[in-house]
């Protein structure tokens, strides 16, 4: 059975809505029920796994080897805001989608026959919506849950997602937009094929600090 690069990348997220968009989803899902995906970076520009598009590949090879930060294309590191904890880099490079919007007020002018449409007043820029999709992979392919499931990374990610003060982030696309802090709106650990594979999705908003305290002169 042959996989192209897009199918391999999307198949690694089995259990999420992303994987269902590929035409051969059912075939790949059945194949993954017997196999575990290798740690292929989601951005194929720096793929060092040796997988070539359209080639046959044993998906069991090096399945539990995280990709070092320096070899990821856009690594994502997170830290609990307000703590002295070090940054935690996600062990397998996730997919990051960023959506921006402007808050616009529309006004309708009555009795203006030559005016088509509305008058737009651009009031402000809305929060950036950030969607993070990735996988965690345990150190052992088969065995008991204690041996296979990526428990440490799972618990670490859970603790970051539930931190009430939000997160500091380090990731090139985010920092290009001036985003250094985010707050997590929701997170999901969907069913994932493979005894040592756990997919996750995180929905977050950008958080820009604003000083609301005004000095009052005597």
N, C-alpha and C positions, 0 to 999 in steps of 0.2 A: 504494500500500500504506500502511495506517495503523498507527501504533504508539501504544499508550498508555504512560503514564509508567513503569509498572512493567516493561513489556517492554523499553523502551529502557534502563533502568537495569540490568536483569539481563542483557540482551544484550551489554552492554559487557564482561561477564565471560566471554564465550564461551571455552570450553576448560576452565572450572571446573565443578564439580558444581552450583553455584548456578544457572547458566543453564538446566540441563536440567530444572529444576522448572517452567518455564513451558510452557503447552500448545502454543504455536506455535513451539517451539524450533527445529525443523527449517526452518521458513519463514524465521525471522529469521536463522538460521545461513547459509542460502543467500544472503540479501540482504547480509549482512555480508561475504561472500566477495568482493563487488564494491565495498563501500563502507567508510568509516571513520567511527566514531562521533565526534560533537562532544564537547567536555569538559563534559558535564552533571554537576553535583555529584550524588553518590549520594543525598544527603538532599534531596528536592525542595522543602523549605521555602524555600530560597533560590536557586531555579533562575533564573539570569540569562541563560540561553542563548536565551530567547524561544521555546522549544518548548512548545506547548500540547498537552494530552492529546487524543489522537485526531486530531491535525492531520497533514497531509502535510508532510514536512520533508526537505530535501536534507542527507543525513548527511555530506556533504563540507564543509559550511560551518564555518569556524573550527575545524577538527579538531585543530590543533596549538597551540591557545592555552591554556596552563595557567590555572587559576583562582587568583587571588591569595589569600594566607592570610586577609586581612581579609574576603574575600567567601565563604569557606568557612564552613559552619555549625559543624562540629566538626573543625577542622584538626588533623592529627597531625604533631608535630615530634619528631624523634629525634636522639640524640647519643650518641657512644661514651662509655661511662662510664669515668672515670679519665683523660680527655683534656681539653684546653682548646679543642677544636674547637667551632665554633658549631653551633647546632641546625639540622637539615635538615628542612624542611617538605615532605612528600610533595606533588608538584605537582598531583595530582588527588585529591580527597577520597575516602578509602577507606571501606568498610563495616567497622565494628568490633563484634564480638560478644564479650560478656564472660560467663563462667560461673563461679559460685562454688559452694562445697560445704563442708559441715562434716564433720569426722572424728568419727564416733560409734562407740563400742564397745557392742555388745549382749551382755547376759548373760542366760542362761536359768536360771531357778530351778526345781530339781527338787521334786516332791511339793508343789506349791502349786496345788491344784485351783481356787481362786478367782482365781488370777492368770492373766490372758489376755495373751499376747504376751511380750515381753522387757523387761528393764530397760535403759534407754538411758543411757549415760554420755557426755556431750558433752565430748570431750577438747580439741579445738582446731579452728580454721578452716583449711581446706585452701587451697592456692594458688589464685588466680584464673587461669582459663584464658582466654586472649585470642586471638581469631582475627581477623586483618586481611586483607581482600580488596580489591584495587584494580587499577588499570591504569596503565601508563606509555604515553605517546604521543609518537612522534617528531615532528621539525619538518617533515617532508616526507612526502606521501602515497605517492608512487611514486618509484622510482629504484633505485639500488644499496643493499645493506644498510648501507653506510657513510653513505648520505644519509638513509635512512628510519628505521632501527631506533633506538629511544631508548637508545643505547649509554651515554651519560653517566649517566643516571638508573638504568639497569640495573646498571652497575658500582658506583654509589654504594650502591644498595640491597643488592647482594651483599656489599659490604664491611661494611655495618652488621649484616647478618644473621650474618656469620661472626666478628664481634668477640668475643673470648673473655670479656671482662669484663662483657658485657651492655650494655644501653642505658638511658639516661635518656629519659623520654618526657614530652611536654607535650600533653595532650588533656583537655578538660573532663570527659567521662564517667569517664576513668581517675582523674583527680585527685579527683573526688567520692568515689571509693572508696579514696583514699589511696595510689593506685598512681603512683609516680614513677619506678620502675625495673622493667625487664622483662628476662628472658633468653629468647632465641629457641630453641625446641625443634627446629623444622623450618621450611623454606620451600620454596615450589614456584613454578616459572615454567612454567605449562602452555601448550600450544599455543594460540595466539590468532589469530583471523581478522583480516586487515588487515596490510599490509606494515609499518606503523609503529605497531602496537599490540602490547603485551606485558602480559598479565595476571600477577598474582602473588597468592599467599596466604602468610601468615606465621602460624605457631602459636607462641605464647609463653606464659610463666608470669610472674605477678607476683613481684617479688623485694623483700622487706622486710629491710633490714639489721638484723642481730641481733649484739650484742656478746657473744661467747662467752667472753671473757677475764674471769676473776674475780680480784679483788684478794685476796691472801692476807695477812692481818695477821700480823705477827711475834709 
